[in-house]
């Protein structure tokens, strides 16, 4: 199972005071995966920045320029939550490339993982909530460039709605966007309708969440048959997360992961796995939750073999 990564993913720059952004969760989860023997070093592929023309398939040139030159106005800077500059541009262009390569690998090999990604709050001309470039939409447009008829389902189980992804992809009949997230009582203020949006109650507990997820995801697969699923997993469903507003335990999240991964692999549907968000009050737990998702994928692949 190939996993895609960049040594530029950790955000080595000063963040606003009190920022919950977990700047080192990427390298931390990578080290956990290696130390625990879940992944071998040769299974982790380090990528460089994606090409500018790939980013321009999704984002306005003016927006890309504003990120690169650090020219966001105060409101845009606050909404993004990260300091725009050339280093941020490089970091996020590398993340987009990791996701792009993950999706291509999943389509040909059955399962692949991006040890980052899922920046689903980025729109065509603006970013929100630490999401600069929409790596999901960038990967989809790149896949379509090479295989115009490919049918792609986005499964987003991050605690917040994939509003940017919905905005960019919902009107494309070759794409189906599914998002399960905290409802209107949650902290997310700007939601954008997708193909199937499932709202949970705020502070939803494990059994209720998992029943709602499994029933509605089965319904989504009844109406759309994908050639590839891109899964934004999310670690912010955990009860100790600063932003998630859900009450899942570690065991609940492992059950979520196992059922989702097993369902797609068993039915021979190629799966690209992305991290999504995670802002745990214990930063190391965020990395561990991402590690657990990758570990589940590796274990289940071992049970079923290559798709």
Residue, then its C-alpha position, 0 to 999 in steps of 0.5 A: x500500500x503506497x502512501x504519499x507525503x511531503x517533508x514540507x507538510x509540517x508548518x514551520x512558521x509562526x501561527x496566530x496566538x491560540x491557533x489550534x492548527x496541529x502543525x506537526x501532526x503530519x511528521x508525527x503520524x508518519x513516525x508512528x506508522x514507521x515505528x510501529x511497523x505498520x508501514x515500511x520506509x519504501x511504502x512512503x513516497x515523498x513528493x514535491x510541489x504540484x505544477x501551477x497549471x494543475x492548481x489553476x484548474x480549480x483556483x483563480x490565478x489572482x487567489x494563487x498570486x495573493x497566497x504566494x505574495x502574502x497579499x490577503x486582506x485582513x478579513x481573508x487572513x482571519x478566515x484562512x487562519x494561516x499566514x499567507x506567504x511563499x512557504x505556505x504556498x509551497x507547503x500546500x502545493x506539495x499537499x495537493x500533489x500528494x493527494x493527486x498522486x494518491x488518487x491516481x495510485x488508488x485508481x490503478x492499485x486499489x488503495x492508496x493513502x495521503x498522509x495529509x490532505x482533505x482541505x475541503x474548505x478551500x473555494x475557487x477564490x478563497x480559503x477557510x479554516x486552514x484550507x488553502x488549496x482544495x486538494x480533493x477538487x484538484x485531484x478530481x480535475x486531474x483524474x478527469x483530464x486523463x480519464x474524462x468519464x471516470x466516476x468519483x465519489x467524495x466521502x467526507x466524514x470530517x466533523x465539518x461539512x466539505x463546503x468548498x468541495x461541494x461548491x467546486x464539484x457538486x454540479x459535475x454529474x461525474x462526481x457525487x459528494x457525500x458529507x456527514x457533519x455536525x448540523x446547524x448548531x455547530x460552529x461552521x457558519x458557511x455551508x454549501x449544499x452537496x449531492x448528499x449532506x447528512x447532519x448530525x446533532x451537536x455532540x453526537x455520540x458514537x452509536x447514533x453517529x455510526x448508525x446514521x453514517x452507515x445507513x446514509x452512505x449505503x443510500x448514496x451508493x444505491x444512487x451512484x456507482x463510483x470508479x473511485x472513492x476519495x475518503x476524507x476521514x477526519x480525526x476531529x470526530x473525537x470527543x476531545x477535539x477542540x473544534x469537532x463538536x462530536x463525542x466519538x471515542x477512539x473505539x468508535x472511530x476505529x469502528x468507523x474506519x474498519x466498516x468504511x474501508x472494509x466495505x469499499x475493499x470488499x466490493x472492489x471499489x478503489x479507495x483513496x484515503x485522506x487525513x482531513x482535520x483533527x485538533x485534539x486537546x492532546x496533540x499527539x492523539x490527533x496523530x494517533x487517530x490518523x495513524x489508526x486509520x492507515x493501520x486499519x487500511x493496511x490490515x484490511x488489505x492484508x485480509x482481502x488482497x489487491x482489489 
